Amino acid sequence: MTTNTGTAASVSVGALLRQWRMHRRVSQLELSNEAAISTRHLSFVETGRSQPSRDMVLRIAEHLEVPLRDRNQLLMAVGFAPRYSENDLDSPAMASARTAVREILAAHEPYPALAVDRMWNVLETNGAVGVLTQVVSPDLLAERPLNALGMTLHPEGMAPHIANLSQWRAFVLGGLRRSALAFADTEMLSLHDELAAYPHHGSDDREPTDTDANPVYVPLLVQVGDARLSFLAMMATFGTALDVTLSELVIETFLPADAATAAYLARHGV
């Protein structure tokens, strides 16, 4: 239910909590037992007959696995100050986290790796990312913010050079839609719809089959000149983040899926 601050302030905390509870398919009885709140009190909160304390809002949000961004909105809907900071990655408060991100990215060289925010805008990259972006239009690369998924699926981006585009496209769009629904994030869902509208050739629902070379995962197959590179994508997050930006940051690494790709990256990855 990610939305802007003005919208959040106009909706009661009870309504927001009920929306999250229903979204998680949890009954009032189940939530009251898990959060150590009486069912009667929870019902009063949801209907606006009672105002929850700051601790109660945070406790309920924790049990409903509400993202930090939305926990702040819940607090503001009651009139409390946000609990979780939201700092730019370049801010002084994020110095140690920024250093950690850059060290992780550098450690993955010569394999491409990048850090993105919740909307998949690129925050940081390592030097090896150039192996992938060399096929992208300079005009598209110059866009700010540069969206990693947009760069991948755009007709002036990597899309024409992805040998298994239909399969990769279905994987990317499917994952993005699942994330948008899991986090009740309308902005993420809008990004999905924007990317899905990009022109392409082939099916939208290509799934791995037993006849594929790697039925246990979807590879990214990129044609770079005479070389066909095969990658396995892996993603990592900060598990103990208490800052909104850090909680939404994802590091994606493209590991070589075959010996030929590993050899190519060893020669050209940095």
N, C-alpha and C positions, 0 to 999 in steps of 0.2 A: 504494500500500500504506500510505496514511496511516492511522495508528492511534494509540493512546495510548502514553505512555512505558513504562508497565508491561508492555504486550504486547510492545513492541519489545525490551525488555530480556530477555524470556523466549525470544526467537527468535534463533538464531545468525546472525551476520553473513553466513556463507556461504549459509545458506538464504535470507536476504533478498536478497542479491546475485543468487542464482540466480533468484528470483522476478522481480526487475526485468529480468534478461537475457531470461528467457522471455517476459515481458510485452512487451518491445521486439522480440521475434522475432529475436534476435541469437544466433548460435552462439558456442560457446567460442572457436573459431578466429578468428572475426571480431573478437570483443571483445579477445582477447589481442593481435591485430595492431594494433588501433586504440589500445589502452591501453599498448602496449609491455610486455606481461607474457607470460611463457611459458604455453603452453596447459596444461602440467603443473602449474605453480604455481596458475593460476586454478582448475583442477580440484581441487587440494588445498584451496584456500580454500573453495570451494563445499561440499565434503564435510566440512569441519571438521578436516582433517588438518594444516592450516597456518593461522596467524593472519595477516591482512594488516596492513601498516603503516598509519598514519594517511594518509600520502600516497597509498598504493595505493587505499584506500577512496575518497578524494576523486577520484582520477584515474578510477577505474572509474565512479563516480557521474556524473562530468562526461560521459563518453562515452555513458552510458545515459540522459542527460538527466533524471536524478532530481531532483525538486523539492527546494529547500533544506530544507524541513521534514523530508523523508525522508532527506536526507543526514545531518542531525543524528542521526536514529534509527539509521542505519547505524553512525555513529561510536560512539554509546552502546552499541550491541550488542557492540562490541569492547572497550569499557571506556574509550574516549576521551571527553574533554569535547566538547560540541557546538561546531562551528566557526562557525555562523551565529547571530547574535543574533536575538531575537524581542521587539521593543519595541512597546508600544502607540503608536498614532499620536500620542497626546497627551503622550508622555513627552519629557523634555528632549533625549534622544539623537536624537529624530526631528524636532526643531524645523525644520531646513532643509527636510526632506521635507514636513512638514506645511504649511509656508509655500508651497512649490511647488504642492502639491495645491490649496490654497485659491486661489492666484493663477490656476491653470488653470481651476478651476470658475468663478471670478468673470469671467474673460476670455470665457467662453462665453455669458454673459448678453447678450441676453435669452432664450437658448436653455437649456432644462433640462439640468442635468448633475449627476452624483452620483458619489461614490467609494464602492466597496464592497470587502469582504474576499473571501476565497476562497469563503465560503459565501453570498455576496451579501447580507450584512448591511450596512446603510447606515452609513458612517463619517462622511461629510460631504456636504453638498448646497450648491447655489447658490440664490439667491432665486427663480429661475425655475422650480424644481421644483414650486412651488405650483400652477402651471398644470395639472400632471398630478394632483397629490395632492388637489386640491379636490373630486374626485369620490369620494374614498376615505372610508370610515366613520371618524369621529374615534376610535372605540375601537380600530380596527385601526392607525391612525396612531400611537396612544399606546403601542403595544407596543414593548418593548425586549428584545433588539435588533429593529429593524425590518428585515424581510427584503424586499429590493427585488422579487425574483421572486414571493414570496408576496403582496406588496401588489398586484402586477400581475394575478395569476391568481385571487386569492381572490374568492369571490362577493360579499363586502362591500368589495372593493377596486375596482380599475379594470376588472375583467373585464366587468361588465354594460355598461360604457361603451365597450368596444373593439369597433368595427364588424366587424373581421375577426378575431374571437377565435379561431376554430378554426385559422386560418392562423398567427396570432401564437403561440398556445399550442404548436402543433407545432414552431415555430421555437425557442421558449424551451426546451421540454422536450428537444428533440433536441440542442440545443447543450449543455445541462447534462449530459445523459447522455454525450455524446462527451467532454466534459471530465473527467467522473468516471472513464471508462474509460481515457482517456489518462494520467491521473495516478494510476490505481489507488486512487482515493479513495472509501472506503466511506461516509464521512460525506456526501460530495457525492451519492453514489448514493441514500442514504437521503432526502436533501432532494428529489431528483428524484421518488422514489416518493411522498413526502408531497404534493408539488405535483400530481402526476398524479392523485391521489385526490380533488382538489377537484372538486365537481360542476360540470358544464358542459354546454352543448348544442352538438352538431355533431361533426364527425370529428376524430380525433387526428392524422390524417396528411395534412392539407391542404397541398399544395405549390403554389408559384407556377406558373401556366400561361401559355401564349402569349396568352391572352385577358385576363390581368390588366393593369392600367394600368401597373405597374412590374415587368416580368418579371425585371429584373436584381437586384432585392432585395425583401425582405419589409418593407413599410411597417407602422408602428404607426398605426392609424386610431382616434382617440379622439373620441368625441362629448362635447363640453363645452357644455351648453346648446344653443343653436341652431347652434353652430359645429362642423364636423367637421374636426379637425386631423389632418394627415398628417406623420409623422416618419420620418426615416432615422436609425437607431441606429448610433453608432460607438463603439468601445472602444479605450482606450490603456492601456499598462502601462509600468512602469519597466524599461528594458532592462538596466541594470547594477546592479540591487539586490543587496546582500549581507546584507540583513536579511530574515528570513522574512516579516514583516508586509508590508514594502514589495514583496517579490517577488510577493506574492499580491494586492496592491492593484490594482484596475481602476477606471479612470475611464470612465464611460459618458455620452455626450452624445447628446441628441436634437435633430437638426438639422431645420429645416423642409423638407419634401419638395415643397412647392408655395408659390406666392406668397401665397395666402390665409392659410396657416399662418404664414408669415413676417410678414405684416401683423398678425395676431392677437398674435403674440409681441412684436412691437414695441410694441403697446399695453398688453399685460397681463403681459409676461414678467418684470418686476421691480417 
